[in-house]
Amino acid sequence: MGACPPLAKRRLAVLADTNFLIMIVKGEITPTLILDTLERSYALLVCDTIVSELKQLSTSAPHLSTRRAAKRALEILNNIPNTCIIECPEGKADDSILLAALYLKDGGTSVVLATSDRELRRRARQVGIPTLYYRESERRLEVDWEIL
């Protein structure tokens, strides 16, 4: 990871939240599954506030399994292709990721918010940001609506 290269016009920015990254760690979601679902190349972006949240969870989550998953998520960020950490507005992780998605969208980047958090998906829908989420009942990823 390092500085994010400029996103090509055809590349999609997938902005992942904490629970989405933990699902990757647990093996429920793979980078290939994301590619197959989106049917186009993508760059996986992670807000620095999400990294901070993962660091906090890795040391102080109430359940050992959550602490381990958060620690592993931090470790694998360096191994997922086309992944970079971006600076996001300060504040709660959900607020900062939503503001970052809006900023990217307003800058002309095709962006999708990757989350399974229903409230965050609802908020993203209200401001016109498509979401990518894991439908557990069918064990597959879905896009909330068409990505431009």
C-alpha positions as CSV (number, residue, x, y, z in Angstrom):
1,M,0.0,0.0,0.0
2,G,1.1,3.5,-0.4
3,A,-0.2,6.5,-2.1
4,C,-3.3,5.8,-4.2
5,P,-2.7,6.0,-7.9
6,P,-5.2,8.2,-9.8
7,L,-8.2,6.1,-10.6
8,A,-8.6,5.4,-14.3
9,K,-11.9,6.3,-15.9
10,R,-12.9,2.6,-16.2
11,R,-11.8,1.6,-12.7
12,L,-14.3,1.6,-10.0
13,A,-13.5,2.8,-6.4
14,V,-14.8,0.3,-3.9
15,L,-14.8,2.0,-0.5
16,A,-14.9,-0.7,2.2
17,D,-16.1,-0.4,5.8
18,T,-14.9,-2.4,8.8
19,N,-17.5,-5.2,8.6
20,F,-16.8,-5.7,4.9
21,L,-13.0,-6.1,5.6
22,I,-13.7,-8.5,8.4
23,M,-15.9,-10.6,6.1
24,I,-12.9,-10.8,3.7
25,V,-10.8,-12.1,6.6
26,K,-13.4,-14.7,7.5
27,G,-13.3,-15.9,3.8
28,E,-17.0,-15.0,3.2
29,I,-15.8,-12.4,0.5
30,T,-12.8,-12.6,-1.8
31,P,-11.3,-10.0,-4.1
32,T,-12.3,-12.3,-7.0
33,L,-15.9,-12.4,-5.8
34,I,-15.9,-8.6,-5.8
35,L,-14.6,-8.6,-9.4
36,D,-17.1,-11.2,-10.5
37,T,-20.0,-9.2,-9.0
38,L,-18.9,-5.8,-10.3
39,E,-17.8,-7.2,-13.7
40,R,-15.1,-4.5,-14.0
41,S,-11.8,-3.7,-12.5
42,Y,-11.8,-1.9,-9.2
43,A,-9.5,-0.3,-6.6
44,L,-10.3,-1.2,-3.0
45,L,-10.1,2.0,-0.9
46,V,-10.0,2.0,2.9
47,C,-10.5,5.2,5.0
48,D,-7.8,5.9,7.6
49,T,-10.7,6.1,10.1
50,I,-11.6,2.5,9.3
51,V,-7.9,1.5,9.9
52,S,-8.1,3.3,13.2
53,E,-11.4,1.5,14.1
54,L,-9.7,-1.9,13.2
55,K,-6.8,-1.0,15.4
56,Q,-9.1,-0.2,18.3
57,L,-11.1,-3.4,17.7
58,S,-7.9,-5.5,17.6
59,T,-7.0,-4.6,21.1
60,S,-10.3,-3.8,22.9
61,A,-13.2,-5.7,21.3
62,P,-15.2,-7.7,23.8
63,H,-14.8,-11.0,21.9
64,L,-11.5,-12.6,21.2
65,S,-12.7,-13.7,17.7
66,T,-13.5,-10.0,16.8
67,R,-10.0,-8.9,18.1
68,R,-8.4,-11.6,16.0
69,A,-10.4,-10.8,12.9
70,A,-9.6,-7.0,13.2
71,K,-5.9,-7.8,13.6
72,R,-5.9,-10.1,10.6
73,A,-7.8,-7.4,8.5
74,L,-5.0,-4.9,9.3
75,E,-2.5,-7.5,8.2
76,I,-4.1,-8.4,4.9
77,L,-4.6,-4.9,3.7
78,N,-1.1,-5.1,2.3
79,N,-1.9,-8.3,0.4
80,I,-5.1,-7.4,-1.4
81,P,-4.3,-6.2,-4.9
82,N,-5.1,-2.6,-5.8
83,T,-5.8,-1.5,-2.2
84,C,-4.9,1.8,-0.7
85,I,-5.7,3.8,2.4
86,I,-7.1,7.2,1.9
87,E,-7.5,10.2,4.2
88,C,-11.1,10.7,5.2
89,P,-12.9,13.3,7.2
90,E,-12.6,13.0,11.0
91,G,-15.4,11.6,13.0
92,K,-17.3,8.3,13.3
93,A,-16.2,5.7,10.8
94,D,-19.6,5.5,9.1
95,D,-19.9,9.3,8.8
96,S,-16.3,9.6,7.4
97,I,-16.7,6.8,4.9
98,L,-20.0,8.2,3.6
99,L,-18.4,11.7,3.3
100,A,-15.5,10.2,1.4
101,A,-17.8,8.4,-1.0
102,L,-19.6,11.6,-1.7
103,Y,-16.3,13.4,-2.2
104,L,-15.2,10.8,-4.7
105,K,-18.5,10.8,-6.5
106,D,-18.5,14.6,-6.7
107,G,-15.0,14.4,-8.1
108,G,-16.2,12.3,-11.0
109,T,-15.1,8.9,-9.7
110,S,-17.4,5.9,-9.9
111,V,-17.7,4.7,-6.4
112,V,-19.5,2.0,-4.5
113,L,-19.7,1.7,-0.8
114,A,-19.0,-1.9,0.4
115,T,-20.8,-2.6,3.6
116,S,-23.3,-4.9,5.2
117,D,-24.4,-2.3,7.7
118,R,-28.1,-1.7,6.9
119,E,-28.2,1.8,8.3
120,L,-25.1,2.8,6.4
121,R,-26.6,1.3,3.2
122,R,-29.8,3.3,3.8
123,R,-27.8,6.5,4.3
124,A,-25.8,5.9,1.2
125,R,-28.9,5.2,-0.9
126,Q,-30.4,8.6,0.3
127,V,-27.4,10.5,-1.1
128,G,-27.1,8.4,-4.3
129,I,-24.2,6.2,-3.6
130,P,-24.6,2.5,-4.7
131,T,-23.7,-0.2,-2.2
132,L,-22.1,-3.6,-2.4
133,Y,-23.2,-6.0,0.3
134,Y,-23.1,-9.6,1.2
135,R,-26.4,-11.4,1.1
136,E,-25.8,-14.1,3.7
137,S,-28.9,-16.1,2.9
138,E,-27.6,-16.7,-0.7
139,R,-23.9,-16.4,0.2
140,R,-23.2,-13.9,-2.5
141,L,-22.5,-10.2,-3.1
142,E,-25.1,-7.9,-4.5
143,V,-25.0,-4.3,-5.7
144,D,-27.8,-2.2,-4.4
145,W,-28.3,-0.5,-7.8
146,E,-26.5,0.2,-11.1
147,I,-23.1,1.8,-10.9
148,L,-22.4,4.5,-13.5
